[in-house]
Amino acid sequence: GVAATRLQVGARATMPRPKTNNGWSAIKTAYKKRRQPAPDESDDESEDDAWRRRPPAIDTSHESPDDDDDSDEVRAVDGFVRGEDAVAWLQDLQRALRRDDGDARAIRTTVGAWDVLRSKLLPLAEASAGDALATRTLCKIFVLLTMPLSDKCQQALEATIDPKKDKDRSETAIRTRTELRDAATKQATQLIEARFAFAERPKVLRALSRMFDGLRKARREPGEDIDVELALTLLRNLLVPLPPLEDGGARGAAALDALTKALREELVLDQVLDLCAAVHARENRQWHLVLVEVLAPLLAAH
């Protein structure tokens, strides 16, 4: 879960139920509608209580931590102070996104409409630079928020509308195509904005670069391969070619240029090239395909 218009962290009181039909209500409703019980989840607590029992994850009160607190896990970034339940809230949001619809992605587009990535999650990623669990959870959320368009949405966006042929189609088919086309346009627009958002946060890209550190070790820890796979998948999602929108793809191209420049300056692309050089090693063979997906858009654009 993510709180709607206010993600205040540090509030210790139980979060009240919203009285209006706001965005939080929309995400919660979509989550509950699509949620399937997981094997490891207990039935002792109701879904409604689980969503309301935690205080939100980010403090927007512009208060800085105490001067004597030098913890890497709690730092003020752009007026944000990470709260003690931040990881739990991030895991709630991750579960909601994983149960989103595969095509329309109502939860993802709602989160995107609130600009949560730029205004909340990326500052939180900077504030959590010293927390490996929070960084990994955030990267999983970033991957879910930047997934490429589904085949159905891609086809709906690229399809040419023919009024003559539409006369022979049912109203349901036309409505479904229109809904998919609108959803695809929203998702593509949000992917473009995600490119700009990451390009504006060099510290987050620096943290992304550190997720490749396990490649330099003779023996890797179990989680280090996961970190590399998450980092590569996020790069693939951010760099994947997008269908041209109303502007003919000009803003998408500008976003790709800005992101590529930032990745180069923060040495993220150097990490990818180092992995390419060592891709024939047995422990790196699993990343052949995703490396091709990362490099192909870069080579095509430059």
Disulfide bonds with the S-S distance in Angstrom:
none
